[in-house]
Amino acid sequence: MPDAGESLDTQSGERYKFRGIVTNRSVAGNKLIPWYRPRCGKSEEVHAAMKEDLAGGTLPLGDFGANAAWWGIMILVLNLNAALKRLVLPSRWRNKRFKALRFGLISLAGQVRQRARQLDILLSPRQPALALLRQVRERIAPLTRGAPEGLATTG
């Protein structure tokens, strides 16, 4: 029997590759395989984003509890990023990685002012992302009143 990832040559010269699917779903193989194929690769994309974009590949400490907290925060950021893309950002930003969002929307030069228990961030009117930030803020405001239509959960 060949090792995983190798192919099997038959006597007639045909070559076969073997793959296995492990699942906890209780459906027939002829229904499982078509369900599985479009999902291929998505988990690898998410894993790469966790490792590269959100520093999930290198845990900061040798302490299990601190690393668990670090991991939990990273997962929270991953989910907030997905919600931001899905609910708030224009369609041209939906396929961008977190690094692009960070440099295009988050890490902007500005001045922070605090007065009268209010925190203000002042940006240049020439800032290219200013119009997008205003649009994002307008789309976030309704979310404070509850889940958008179609996303409310029943429980």
Summary of the structure (lengths in Angstrom):
residues: 155
radius of gyration: 23.0
end to end distance: 49.7
largest distance: 82.9
contacts: 274
relative contact order: 0.06
helix: 48%
strand: 10%
